[in-house]
């Protein structure tokens, strides 16, 4: 019962929060990676058809 929170005979595992946080981190990292892949695909497609994006204008 070291990893449990108990109140009025109702016990809840504290590991559920850890799993939830882990899932949130995975979703955040996955979304970021998906964004990077999409951005790379757009830039490479633009380069293949002759569109040049000047990096200095992006900032």
N, CA and C atoms as a LAMMPS dump frame, in Angstrom:
ITEM: TIMESTEP
0
ITEM: NUMBER OF ATOMS
177
ITEM: BOX BOUNDS ff ff ff
-5.0000000000000000e+02 5.0000000000000000e+02
-5.0000000000000000e+02 5.0000000000000000e+02
-5.0000000000000000e+02 5.0000000000000000e+02
ITEM: ATOMS id mol type element x y z
1 1 1 N 0.817 -1.196 0
2 1 2 C 0 0 0
3 1 3 C 0.86 1.26 0
4 2 1 N 2.142 1.114 -0.282
5 2 2 C 3.015 2.286 -0.273
6 2 3 C 2.693 3.221 -1.43
7 3 1 N 2.199 2.667 -2.537
8 3 2 C 1.885 3.48 -3.701
9 3 3 C 0.39 3.72 -3.832
10 4 1 N -0.277 3.926 -2.724
11 4 2 C -1.724 4.132 -2.759
12 4 3 C -2.101 5.289 -1.85
13 5 1 N -3.124 5.997 -2.269
14 5 2 C -3.684 7.073 -1.467
15 5 3 C -5.005 6.564 -0.912
16 6 1 N -5.152 6.536 0.397
17 6 2 C -6.356 5.999 1.025
18 6 3 C -7.054 7.086 1.83
19 7 1 N -8.376 7.164 1.684
20 7 2 C -9.193 8.104 2.445
21 7 3 C -10.566 7.478 2.645
22 8 1 N -10.965 7.322 3.884
23 8 2 C -12.267 6.726 4.217
24 8 3 C -12.466 5.374 3.541
25 9 1 N -11.478 4.524 3.66
26 9 2 C -11.491 3.155 3.11
27 9 3 C -11.545 3.1 1.585
28 10 1 N -11.32 4.2 0.932
29 10 2 C -11.261 4.215 -0.524
30 10 3 C -9.808 4.432 -0.909
31 11 1 N -9.22 3.453 -1.583
32 11 2 C -7.805 3.529 -1.94
33 11 3 C -7.668 3.662 -3.456
34 12 1 N -6.797 4.552 -3.844
35 12 2 C -6.556 4.778 -5.259
36 12 3 C -5.058 4.717 -5.498
37 13 1 N -4.67 4.019 -6.524
38 13 2 C -3.253 3.876 -6.833
39 13 3 C -2.685 5.202 -7.316
40 14 1 N -1.501 5.511 -6.861
41 14 2 C -0.846 6.741 -7.316
42 14 3 C -0.173 6.549 -8.664
43 15 1 N -0.065 5.329 -9.132
44 15 2 C 0.575 5.079 -10.42
45 15 3 C -0.307 5.507 -11.59
46 16 1 N -1.601 5.672 -11.371
47 16 2 C -2.471 6.125 -12.456
48 16 3 C -2.058 7.514 -12.924
49 17 1 N -1.673 8.37 -12.007
50 17 2 C -1.233 9.702 -12.38
51 17 3 C 0.062 9.641 -13.17
52 18 1 N 0.957 8.75 -12.784
53 18 2 C 2.209 8.623 -13.508
54 18 3 C 1.965 8.133 -14.934
55 19 1 N 1.052 7.197 -15.111
56 19 2 C 0.736 6.71 -16.449
57 19 3 C 0.107 7.815 -17.282
58 20 1 N -0.74 8.624 -16.655
59 20 2 C -1.384 9.715 -17.368
60 20 3 C -0.352 10.751 -17.803
61 21 1 N 0.572 11.085 -16.927
62 21 2 C 1.619 12.032 -17.28
63 21 3 C 2.502 11.471 -18.384
64 22 1 N 2.789 10.184 -18.316
65 22 2 C 3.605 9.547 -19.337
66 22 3 C 2.904 9.602 -20.692
67 23 1 N 1.602 9.364 -20.697
68 23 2 C 0.84 9.401 -21.942
69 23 3 C 0.797 10.821 -22.505
70 24 1 N 0.647 11.812 -21.628
71 24 2 C 0.634 13.197 -22.086
72 24 3 C 1.962 13.579 -22.725
73 25 1 N 3.059 13.13 -22.14
74 25 2 C 4.371 13.421 -22.709
75 25 3 C 4.536 12.755 -24.065
76 26 1 N 4.056 11.513 -24.18
77 26 2 C 4.168 10.805 -25.457
78 26 3 C 3.339 11.495 -26.532
79 27 1 N 2.156 11.974 -26.174
80 27 2 C 1.305 12.675 -27.137
81 27 3 C 1.953 13.982 -27.564
82 28 1 N 2.54 14.698 -26.624
83 28 2 C 3.198 15.962 -26.932
84 28 3 C 4.396 15.745 -27.847
85 29 1 N 5.225 14.766 -27.532
86 29 2 C 6.398 14.477 -28.359
87 29 3 C 5.967 13.977 -29.735
88 30 1 N 4.946 13.128 -29.78
89 30 2 C 4.445 12.627 -31.061
90 30 3 C 3.885 13.737 -31.932
91 31 1 N 3.168 14.662 -31.327
92 31 2 C 2.629 15.796 -32.076
93 31 3 C 3.734 16.679 -32.622
94 32 1 N 4.761 16.895 -31.814
95 32 2 C 5.901 17.699 -32.252
96 32 3 C 6.618 17.017 -33.417
97 33 1 N 6.831 15.702 -33.311
98 33 2 C 7.494 14.978 -34.394
99 33 3 C 6.65 14.983 -35.667
100 34 1 N 5.346 14.85 -35.513
101 34 2 C 4.458 14.895 -36.675
102 34 3 C 4.52 16.261 -37.35
103 35 1 N 4.562 17.322 -36.547
104 35 2 C 4.693 18.671 -37.093
105 35 3 C 5.998 18.821 -37.866
106 36 1 N 7.092 18.309 -37.305
107 36 2 C 8.385 18.414 -37.987
108 36 3 C 8.401 17.632 -39.299
109 37 1 N 7.792 16.464 -39.3
110 37 2 C 7.731 15.664 -40.531
111 37 3 C 6.9 16.39 -41.588
112 38 1 N 5.772 16.969 -41.186
113 38 2 C 4.926 17.698 -42.131
114 38 3 C 5.656 18.929 -42.67
115 39 1 N 6.338 19.65 -41.805
116 39 2 C 7.084 20.833 -42.241
117 39 3 C 8.202 20.448 -43.206
118 40 1 N 8.895 19.36 -42.91
119 40 2 C 9.955 18.884 -43.797
120 40 3 C 9.388 18.486 -45.154
121 41 1 N 8.248 17.811 -45.151
122 41 2 C 7.625 17.403 -46.416
123 41 3 C 7.222 18.621 -47.24
124 42 1 N 6.685 19.643 -46.587
125 42 2 C 6.279 20.857 -47.307
126 42 3 C 7.499 21.561 -47.897
127 43 1 N 8.559 21.68 -47.116
128 43 2 C 9.776 22.344 -47.605
129 43 3 C 10.405 21.553 -48.745
130 44 1 N 10.483 20.239 -48.613
131 44 2 C 11.074 19.433 -49.687
132 44 3 C 10.215 19.463 -50.948
133 45 1 N 8.9 19.473 -50.791
134 45 2 C 8.025 19.568 -51.962
135 45 3 C 8.213 20.918 -52.644
136 46 1 N 8.298 21.958 -51.838
137 46 2 C 8.528 23.286 -52.414
138 46 3 C 9.86 23.364 -53.128
139 47 1 N 10.892 22.751 -52.566
140 47 2 C 12.208 22.757 -53.207
141 47 3 C 12.189 21.951 -54.499
142 48 1 N 11.402 20.896 -54.536
143 48 2 C 11.378 20.056 -55.74
144 48 3 C 10.675 20.742 -56.904
145 49 1 N 9.754 21.658 -56.622
146 49 2 C 9.075 22.362 -57.718
147 49 3 C 9.687 23.74 -57.961
148 50 1 N 10.781 24.048 -57.25
149 50 2 C 11.511 25.276 -57.521
150 50 3 C 11.146 26.459 -56.651
151 51 1 N 10.416 26.262 -55.585
152 51 2 C 10.087 27.353 -54.676
153 51 3 C 11.18 27.417 -53.622
154 52 1 N 11.799 28.587 -53.503
155 52 2 C 12.87 28.743 -52.52
156 52 3 C 12.37 29.608 -51.372
157 53 1 N 12.526 29.117 -50.145
158 53 2 C 12.133 29.869 -48.959
159 53 3 C 13.41 30.385 -48.313
160 54 1 N 13.556 31.702 -48.266
161 54 2 C 14.74 32.299 -47.654
162 54 3 C 14.601 32.233 -46.141
163 55 1 N 15.509 31.547 -45.458
164 55 2 C 15.385 31.394 -44.003
165 55 3 C 15.417 32.714 -43.235
166 56 1 N 16.043 33.745 -43.793
167 56 2 C 16.108 35.024 -43.075
168 56 3 C 14.757 35.723 -43.033
169 57 1 N 13.882 35.417 -43.971
170 57 2 C 12.557 36.049 -43.955
171 57 3 C 11.615 35.369 -42.97
172 58 1 N 11.967 34.177 -42.495
173 58 2 C 11.101 33.464 -41.56
174 58 3 C 11.201 34.013 -40.147
175 59 1 N 12.29 34.677 -39.818
176 59 2 C 12.452 35.163 -38.438
177 59 3 C 12.042 36.601 -38.261
